[in-house]
């Protein structure tokens, strides 16, 4: 096991426990800035870590534009005075009022949202009538993920023109998320990004020819980050999220991101040896994300040779030829395959510096509502 993950004061750690390694987080932030070329070309997503402390580390590194998916995440960012906050989600119904209240409560931050439909655009404009500041809006363009967004088409040009005319809104560009592009081969991902950005840039040219500005285009996630980072067109901001903690799911696939290191583990203890060759840990799917298929939810740093047998809410049973060398209470270090939902399962994370737990960080925006 890499000695950087060792925790010398394990008696202070209840299990199962989420653990963050501060130096590895700092290293991952530095690496993503290096690959992007400058902090100004970044708009990282907060959904992976959901903590003020990590967002503050990014802010201290010069990253002033941050992205989120919930109103609670937006408020958390505002509480540390992030200047530019994009709620990258369609905001509808009472959530329009919540965003307006958020903007009024935290005037040092500018807030933006996504829009992909004329009805949503009109509702946003109405909802911000009389507000002290306009709401920034980016048009969400569907480039193949087919989750939200509007295809780069004449209808998109009409929607963008509508957004430019509606009162109380400040048009801020395009949002282009290609979450469907997670091909392992870099050349395949590069080709996919080239194909999807062509109609987007054509749409930009069309609307700008009509005098409607496109100040920026926020693009991609972690899998396609290095592809976007090599591109150079006005207003491009790259939007990785998982990079800050990273995980085994991406780490095992993307060689071009080899400069990133998993910075979060789940610490678990051996609770039972029910039969020869069998070990059971307190590492159920309430402690580590269950969206990867069973048996593929983590790797064990200090027990590489094992066969997953079952995982329930509070138990993780494995078979291993090393079972006889393990004693009840021994600690396992598990790197999640999908760190984002793993973090959301925990109320707080232990923080390790120089192989010692030095405190805890609250997963502040794991809840849907903070104070707004």
CORBEL-V601669 format. One record per backbone hydrogen bond with DSSP energy under -0.5 kcal/mol. NH is the residue of the N-H (numbers start at 0). CO is the residue of the C=O. If there is no record, write none. Layout:
nh=NH co=CO
nh=NH co=CO
This chain:
nh=4 co=1
nh=5 co=2
nh=7 co=5
nh=7 co=354
nh=9 co=6
nh=11 co=8
nh=12 co=9
nh=13 co=11
nh=15 co=266
nh=16 co=266
nh=18 co=264
nh=19 co=349
nh=20 co=262
nh=21 co=19
nh=21 co=351
nh=24 co=20
nh=25 co=21
nh=26 co=22
nh=27 co=23
nh=28 co=24
nh=29 co=25
nh=30 co=26
nh=31 co=27
nh=32 co=28
nh=33 co=29
nh=34 co=30
nh=35 co=31
nh=36 co=32
nh=40 co=37
nh=41 co=38
nh=42 co=237
nh=43 co=64
nh=44 co=239
nh=45 co=66
nh=47 co=44
nh=48 co=45
nh=49 co=45
nh=54 co=50
nh=55 co=51
nh=56 co=52
nh=57 co=53
nh=58 co=54
nh=59 co=55
nh=60 co=56
nh=61 co=58
nh=62 co=57
nh=63 co=61
nh=65 co=63
nh=65 co=83
nh=66 co=43
nh=67 co=85
nh=71 co=367
nh=73 co=69
nh=74 co=70
nh=75 co=71
nh=76 co=72
nh=77 co=73
nh=78 co=74
nh=79 co=75
nh=79 co=76
nh=80 co=77
nh=81 co=76
nh=83 co=63
nh=84 co=109
nh=85 co=65
nh=86 co=84
nh=86 co=111
nh=87 co=67
nh=87 co=85
nh=88 co=86
nh=90 co=113
nh=91 co=89
nh=94 co=91
nh=95 co=92
nh=96 co=92
nh=97 co=93
nh=98 co=94
nh=99 co=95
nh=100 co=96
nh=101 co=97
nh=102 co=98
nh=103 co=99
nh=104 co=100
nh=105 co=101
nh=108 co=105
nh=109 co=82
nh=111 co=84
nh=112 co=135
nh=113 co=86
nh=113 co=88
nh=114 co=137
nh=120 co=116
nh=121 co=117
nh=122 co=118
nh=123 co=119
nh=124 co=120
nh=125 co=121
nh=126 co=122
nh=127 co=123
nh=128 co=125
nh=130 co=127
nh=134 co=167
nh=135 co=110
nh=135 co=133
nh=136 co=169
nh=137 co=112
nh=138 co=172
nh=139 co=114
nh=140 co=138
nh=140 co=174
nh=141 co=139
nh=141 co=149
nh=142 co=140
nh=142 co=176
nh=146 co=147
nh=149 co=139
nh=152 co=150
nh=156 co=152
nh=157 co=153
nh=158 co=154
nh=159 co=155
nh=160 co=156
nh=161 co=157
nh=162 co=158
nh=163 co=159
nh=164 co=160
nh=164 co=161
nh=165 co=161
nh=168 co=165
nh=169 co=134
nh=170 co=168
nh=171 co=136
nh=172 co=136
nh=173 co=215
nh=174 co=138
nh=175 co=217
nh=176 co=140
nh=176 co=174
nh=177 co=175
nh=180 co=177
nh=181 co=179
nh=188 co=184
nh=189 co=185
nh=190 co=186
nh=191 co=187
nh=192 co=188
nh=193 co=189
nh=194 co=190
nh=195 co=191
nh=196 co=192
nh=197 co=193
nh=198 co=194
nh=199 co=195
nh=200 co=196
nh=201 co=197
nh=202 co=198
nh=203 co=199
nh=204 co=200
nh=205 co=201
nh=206 co=202
nh=207 co=203
nh=208 co=204
nh=209 co=205
nh=209 co=206
nh=210 co=207
nh=211 co=206
nh=212 co=210
nh=215 co=171
nh=216 co=234
nh=217 co=173
nh=218 co=216
nh=218 co=236
nh=219 co=175
nh=224 co=221
nh=226 co=223
nh=227 co=223
nh=228 co=224
nh=229 co=225
nh=229 co=226
nh=230 co=227
nh=235 co=232
nh=236 co=216
nh=237 co=40
nh=238 co=218
nh=243 co=240
nh=244 co=241
nh=245 co=241
nh=247 co=335
nh=248 co=336
nh=250 co=246
nh=251 co=247
nh=252 co=249
nh=253 co=249
nh=254 co=252
nh=256 co=253
nh=257 co=254
nh=259 co=256
nh=262 co=244
nh=263 co=244
nh=264 co=18
nh=265 co=333
nh=266 co=16
nh=266 co=264
nh=267 co=331
nh=269 co=329
nh=270 co=279
nh=271 co=279
nh=277 co=274
nh=278 co=317
nh=279 co=271
nh=280 co=315
nh=281 co=268
nh=282 co=280
nh=284 co=311
nh=285 co=312
nh=286 co=283
nh=287 co=283
nh=295 co=292
nh=298 co=334
nh=300 co=298
nh=300 co=332
nh=302 co=299
nh=305 co=303
nh=306 co=318
nh=308 co=316
nh=309 co=316
nh=311 co=314
nh=315 co=280
nh=316 co=309
nh=317 co=278
nh=318 co=306
nh=319 co=276
nh=322 co=319
nh=324 co=321
nh=325 co=322
nh=328 co=269
nh=329 co=326
nh=331 co=267
nh=333 co=265
nh=333 co=331
nh=334 co=298
nh=334 co=332
nh=335 co=333
nh=336 co=296
nh=341 co=337
nh=342 co=338
nh=343 co=339
nh=344 co=340
nh=344 co=341
nh=345 co=342
nh=348 co=360
nh=349 co=17
nh=350 co=358
nh=351 co=19
nh=352 co=355
nh=355 co=352
nh=357 co=350
nh=358 co=350
nh=360 co=348
nh=362 co=346
nh=363 co=361
nh=364 co=49
nh=365 co=362
